[in-house]
Every structure is written in C-alpha cells, then in structure tokens.
Amino acid sequence: MAAQGKNARPIIIVKRKKKGVEGHHGGAWKVAYADFVTAMMAFFLVMWLVTAVSKDQRAAIFEYFKNPSMESGKSVKAAPGQMGPGGASTSPINLGGGLDALRTRATKVADIGATAMMLKKTQEQKDAEAREQVAQAEHKKLETLMEELKEAVSKSQALEPFKDQLLLDIAPEGIRIQIVDAQNRPMFDVGSARLRDYTQSILRELAPYLSSVPNRISITGHTDTRPYPGQGGYSNWELSADRANAARRALVGAGLPDEKIARVVGLSSSVLFDRTDPQSPINRRISIVIMTKQAEAEALKTDVANITPAATASPGDAATTSSTPTATAATAPIAAAIN
C-alpha cells in the first residue's frame, strides 16, 4: 500500500484566471452617422424644394438670404412675413415673406421709373412751350416786318407802276415776296434768264430793305408748264434756277450782302401759282422769302444731310434736289397783291 502510494500520480489543480469584462466602446459613431443621414436628408430636401418652386420663388429665396430685409443695402432688419417681422408664411413653400420684399423692391423701382418718365415729360412740355413762345414771338416780329415792308413799297415811287406784280404774304418759312409776270410786262426775256430793266429796278428797290432785316433770305425761280424750246437737255429746271441766280446777282449788285442769302433754287413748274391755268403768266415768278430762324436752321440741316462724298450731280440735278423744302412753303395760301 505504501508502494502504491509512492507510485501514485500527483493531483494537479489548474486554476484558470477569469478574464475581466472588456470596456464599452461607446456610441460616438452612431451620432456621426445620424448627423450624416440628417445632412443628406436636408440636402435632398433642399434639392426637391429648388425643383418644386417657381422661378420667382427661387429669386425670393436668393434675395432673402442675400439680404433678409425690405430695405436696400445691407441691413439686419428682417423681412416682413405673415406672422410678423421675420415670421414664416402659412405654407412652407409659399415663401410669402421673401416675395413680399421682392415685390416691394420692384414697386420702388417702378415708382422711380414712373417719376423719371414724369420728369422727362414735364421737361418735354417745358421745351415745347418754350418753342411755342419763340414761334409766337417770331410770328409777331414777321407781322411787324410785313407792315414795314408794305409801307415801304407803298411809299416808293419807283415801285408804283409794279405794285400789281408784287405779292406779299406770310408763309410757313417767313415773309414771302413774289415778283410775278404780267401779260404785257414779263420779268425776263422769253426763254431767257436776262432780267428786264424794270425787273432790275424792282430788285434794286427791295435790296436796302432786305439788307436791313437780320434774317437771311432764300430765292426761288418758277416757270409755267410751257416746255422750253431749247436743245441739249436744257429745260425749265435749268431756266428757273438761272433766273433765280440772275435775281440774286441783281440784289447783290444793289448792295445786299452775299452772306444774307441762304439758298437759291429752281422749281421749274412743280409749284404753280395758278393751277387752273398752268400756262398763265403769273406762274412765271421769282419768290424771295425772308426766312425765320427755324426755317433757316431746317434749310441748313437739310443741305448737310443731302451731301454725300460719292454724290455727283449736274447743276440741273442740284437745283431739283435743293428745291424740296421751298416747295412746301410755296404751296401756302397766297395773299392778295398790294394795291
């Protein structure tokens, strides 16, 4: 038994040490994930709103975040909403507060534009009234000059035999003096630009008076419808222009300054005095107009507009082109001859 005890295996007791419970890792990742999901939801919600709202509402959103105020410039004042300043609208998509600010600004811009238009119209009305006053003052001046001219003609013994050939009236361009042919007393030789002696006397008597007025003058030649018998393309257009130039030379020779003459044109038979009888002697005439300032400015402006570098014209063509403004004035009612 003792031997058996000596050979017995020893009893080994293994004590395993229990491992301690591992510490808790925490939930921070869950918070980060939740923030990410929330941000993505907000992003897709914003994208949906941008596609769902109208163009005006998108402009209101942009304007609101740019400046949440109804005042211009940078301001901390909140835009007015339906629930008070800075308050939301009754509908989350209505965006009334932002649209109200946008409409308010648009209204202000419209008011400024309307005010500017009103000021412009007021200025235009003032300019029109000023031009009307100038025109009335000039018309009164023309009437005074007309009376002075009538008196000068009536007192002139040299013009006494020719009063029935002198016609005076006020045309749109100014005071018009027309020297017309009589049946047995033409101003020019037949088919010629040579002045008769008594025609030169008439122009010589008129020159001092035309020199005394500050206005410039225009001279226009007219013929009847009887065709010119000459050859080589010379027609009533050239004849009327040559007669107007002959009258100009006579006036300048009598003392009228050359710079007082604004234009010399020939109208042929385009503006008849007596339309019922196109070949009447009264249609053959020289028209001298004491021009208003406005007519003078218009005549000079028209001349500049008609000149082009590439334009080339014969003397007859030039007379035809320059005749248009005067033709308008010549169609005005003619006053009775001075008796």
C-alpha positions in Angstrom: 0.0 0.0 0.0 2.9 2.1 0.8 4.4 1.3 -2.6 1.2 2.0 -4.3 1.2 5.4 -2.6 4.7 6.1 -3.8 3.8 5.4 -7.4 0.6 7.4 -7.4 0.4 10.4 -9.7 0.2 13.8 -8.1 -3.1 15.6 -8.4 -2.6 18.9 -10.3 -5.2 21.5 -9.8 -5.3 24.1 -12.6 -6.8 27.4 -11.6 -7.7 29.5 -14.7 -7.7 33.1 -14.2 -11.0 34.6 -15.4 -10.5 37.4 -17.9 -12.2 40.7 -16.9 -15.1 42.0 -19.0 -13.8 44.3 -21.8 -14.7 48.0 -21.5 -17.7 49.5 -23.5 -16.5 51.0 -26.9 -19.1 54.0 -26.8 -21.8 55.3 -29.4 -20.0 58.3 -31.0 -20.1 56.7 -34.4 -23.8 56.5 -34.1 -24.0 60.2 -33.6 -21.8 60.9 -36.6 -23.8 58.6 -38.7 -27.1 60.2 -37.6 -25.6 63.6 -38.5 -24.6 62.4 -41.9 -28.0 60.9 -42.6 -29.7 64.1 -41.4 -27.4 66.2 -43.6 -28.2 64.1 -46.6 -31.9 64.3 -45.9 -31.7 68.1 -45.7 -29.6 68.2 -48.9 -32.2 66.2 -50.8 -35.0 68.2 -49.3 -33.4 71.4 -50.5 -32.9 69.9 -53.9 -36.5 68.9 -54.0 -37.6 72.4 -52.9 -35.5 74.1 -55.6 -37.0 72.0 -58.3 -40.5 72.3 -56.9 -40.7 76.1 -56.5 -41.2 78.6 -59.3 -38.6 81.0 -60.8 -40.0 83.9 -58.8 -39.9 81.9 -55.6 -36.3 80.9 -56.2 -35.4 84.6 -56.8 -37.2 85.4 -53.5 -35.1 82.7 -51.7 -31.9 84.1 -53.1 -32.9 87.6 -52.3 -33.9 86.7 -48.7 -30.6 85.0 -47.9 -28.6 87.8 -49.6 -30.3 90.4 -47.5 -33.2 89.4 -45.2 -34.6 93.0 -45.2 -37.0 95.0 -47.3 -34.6 97.9 -47.2 -31.9 98.4 -49.8 -28.3 97.7 -48.9 -27.1 95.6 -46.0 -29.4 95.5 -43.1 -30.1 93.4 -40.0 -33.8 94.2 -40.3 -35.7 91.0 -41.0 -38.1 90.8 -43.9 -41.8 91.2 -43.0 -43.8 87.9 -43.1 -47.3 87.0 -42.5 -46.5 86.1 -38.8 -44.6 89.3 -38.2 -41.1 90.5 -39.0 -39.0 87.5 -39.9 -42.0 85.2 -39.5 -42.8 82.3 -41.7 -45.7 82.1 -44.2 -48.7 79.8 -43.7 -47.3 77.5 -46.3 -43.7 76.1 -46.2 -43.4 76.6 -50.0 -45.3 79.9 -50.3 -42.3 82.0 -49.3 -44.6 85.0 -48.9 -42.1 86.9 -46.8 -39.3 86.8 -49.3 -41.7 87.5 -52.2 -43.1 90.5 -50.3 -39.6 92.0 -50.1 -39.0 91.4 -53.7 -42.3 92.9 -54.8 -41.7 95.9 -52.5 -38.3 96.5 -54.2 -39.9 96.0 -57.7 -42.6 98.6 -56.7 -39.9 101.0 -55.7 -38.0 100.6 -58.9 -41.3 101.0 -60.9 -42.1 104.2 -58.9 -38.6 105.6 -59.6 -39.1 104.8 -63.3 -42.5 106.5 -63.3 -41.1 109.5 -61.6 -38.3 109.7 -64.2 -40.8 109.5 -67.0 -42.9 112.2 -65.5 -39.9 114.5 -65.1 -39.0 113.7 -68.7 -42.5 114.5 -69.9 -42.5 117.7 -67.8 -39.2 118.8 -69.4 -40.5 118.0 -72.9 -43.6 120.0 -72.2 -41.5 122.9 -71.0 -39.3 122.7 -74.1 -42.4 122.6 -76.3 -43.9 125.6 -74.5 -40.6 127.4 -74.9 -40.5 126.7 -78.6 -44.1 127.8 -79.0 -43.3 131.1 -77.2 -40.3 131.6 -79.5 -42.5 130.8 -82.6 -45.2 133.3 -81.4 -42.7 136.0 -80.8 -41.1 135.4 -84.2 -44.5 135.5 -85.9 -45.3 138.8 -84.3 -41.9 140.1 -85.5 -42.8 138.9 -89.0 -46.1 140.7 -88.9 -44.3 143.9 -87.9 -41.7 143.4 -90.7 -44.6 142.8 -93.1 -46.3 146.1 -92.2 -43.0 147.9 -92.6 -42.4 146.3 -96.0 -45.9 147.2 -97.2 -45.4 150.8 -96.0 -42.0 151.0 -97.8 -43.5 149.6 -101.0 -46.5 152.0 -100.9 -44.2 155.0 -100.4 -41.7 154.0 -103.1 -42.4 156.0 -106.3 -40.1 153.6 -108.3 -42.3 150.6 -107.3 -45.6 152.4 -108.0 -46.0 151.1 -111.6 -45.2 147.5 -110.5 -47.4 147.1 -107.4 -49.7 144.7 -109.2 -46.7 142.4 -109.8 -45.6 142.4 -106.1 -47.4 139.8 -103.9 -46.7 139.7 -100.2 -47.8 137.2 -97.6 -46.5 135.3 -94.6 -45.7 131.7 -95.5 -44.5 128.9 -93.1 -40.9 129.8 -93.9 -41.3 133.5 -93.4 -42.3 136.7 -95.3 -42.7 135.8 -99.0 -42.2 138.5 -101.7 -43.3 137.2 -105.1 -42.5 139.1 -108.3 -44.8 137.8 -111.0 -45.0 138.2 -114.7 -47.8 140.4 -116.1 -49.4 139.7 -119.5 -47.6 142.5 -121.3 -44.7 143.0 -118.8 -42.6 139.9 -118.2 -39.7 140.0 -115.8 -37.3 138.2 -118.2 -36.9 137.9 -121.9 -38.8 135.0 -123.4 -36.9 131.7 -122.7 -34.0 133.6 -121.2 -32.6 134.4 -117.8 -31.9 138.0 -118.8 -33.7 140.5 -116.5 -35.7 143.3 -117.9 -34.7 146.8 -116.9 -37.8 147.3 -114.7 -37.2 144.0 -113.0 -33.8 145.2 -112.0 -35.4 148.4 -110.7 -37.8 146.3 -108.5 -34.9 144.3 -107.1 -32.8 147.4 -106.6 -35.6 149.0 -104.5 -36.1 145.8 -102.5 -32.3 145.3 -101.7 -32.0 148.0 -99.0 -35.0 146.7 -97.1 -33.7 143.1 -97.3 -30.4 144.2 -96.1 -31.9 146.0 -93.0 -33.6 142.9 -91.6 -31.5 140.4 -89.6 -33.0 137.3 -91.3 -31.4 135.5 -94.2 -33.3 135.0 -97.4 -34.0 132.3 -100.0 -34.6 132.9 -103.7 -36.7 130.6 -105.8 -37.3 130.6 -109.6 -40.6 129.3 -111.1 -41.8 128.8 -114.7 -45.1 127.8 -116.3 -45.7 124.4 -117.9 -44.8 125.6 -121.4 -41.9 123.3 -122.5 -38.6 125.1 -123.1 -37.8 125.1 -126.8 -34.0 124.8 -126.5 -31.8 121.9 -127.3 -29.1 120.0 -125.4 -31.2 118.9 -122.5 -31.7 122.5 -121.2 -35.2 122.6 -119.7 -37.4 124.7 -117.4 -35.5 123.3 -114.4 -32.3 125.0 -115.6 -34.2 128.1 -116.7 -35.8 128.5 -113.3 -32.5 128.0 -111.5 -30.8 130.5 -113.8 -33.5 133.1 -113.3 -33.2 132.7 -109.5 -29.5 133.2 -109.8 -30.0 136.3 -112.0 -32.2 137.8 -109.3 -29.5 137.0 -106.7 -26.9 138.8 -108.8 -29.1 141.8 -109.1 -29.8 142.0 -105.4 -26.1 141.6 -104.5 -25.2 144.3 -107.1 -27.7 146.6 -105.4 -25.9 146.2 -102.0 -27.4 143.1 -100.5 -24.6 141.2 -98.6 -23.9 137.8 -100.3 -23.9 136.1 -96.9 -27.5 137.1 -96.3 -28.6 134.6 -99.0 -29.2 131.1 -97.6 -30.2 129.3 -100.8 -31.0 129.8 -104.4 -33.2 127.1 -106.1 -35.2 126.5 -109.2 -38.5 124.7 -109.1 -39.5 124.7 -112.8 -43.3 124.3 -113.0 -43.6 122.0 -110.0 -45.3 124.6 -107.8 -47.8 126.6 -109.9 -49.4 129.8 -108.7 -52.5 129.3 -110.8 -53.2 125.6 -111.1 -56.3 126.2 -113.2 -54.2 127.7 -116.0 -50.8 126.1 -116.0 -49.5 128.4 -118.7 -50.7 131.6 -117.1 -48.0 134.4 -116.9 -48.5 134.6 -113.1 -46.9 131.2 -112.8 -43.6 132.7 -114.1 -42.3 134.3 -111.0 -39.4 134.9 -108.6 -40.1 134.2 -104.9 -38.0 135.9 -102.2 -38.5 134.6 -98.7 -37.3 136.4 -95.6 -36.7 133.2 -93.6 -37.5 132.5 -89.9 -34.7 131.2 -87.7 -36.3 127.8 -87.7 -36.7 127.7 -91.4 -33.1 128.8 -91.8 -31.9 126.0 -89.4 -34.0 123.4 -91.2 -32.7 124.5 -94.6 -29.1 124.3 -93.5 -29.7 120.9 -91.8 -31.3 119.6 -95.0 -28.4 120.7 -97.1 -25.9 118.9 -94.8 -28.0 115.8 -94.9 -28.2 115.7 -98.7 -24.4 116.0 -99.2 -22.6 112.6 -99.6 -19.0 112.1 -100.6 -19.9 109.9 -103.6 -22.7 112.1 -104.9 -22.1 113.8 -108.2 -24.9 115.8 -109.9 -25.3 118.3 -112.7 -26.4 121.9 -112.0 -29.9 120.9 -113.0 -30.0 117.9 -110.7 -28.7 120.1 -107.8 -31.5 122.6 -108.4 -34.0 119.8 -108.3 -32.7 118.3 -105.1 -32.5 121.6 -103.2 -36.0 122.6 -104.2 -37.9 120.3 -101.9 -38.0 122.4 -98.7 -39.1 125.5 -100.6 -41.8 123.7 -102.5 -43.7 123.2 -99.2 -43.7 126.8 -98.3 -44.7 127.9 -101.8 -47.9 125.9 -101.6 -49.2 128.0 -98.7 -52.2 130.4 -99.5 -51.1 133.5 -101.3 -52.1 136.9 -100.1 -53.7 139.4 -102.3 -51.5 141.8 -104.3 -50.7 145.1 -102.8 -52.9 147.8 -104.5 
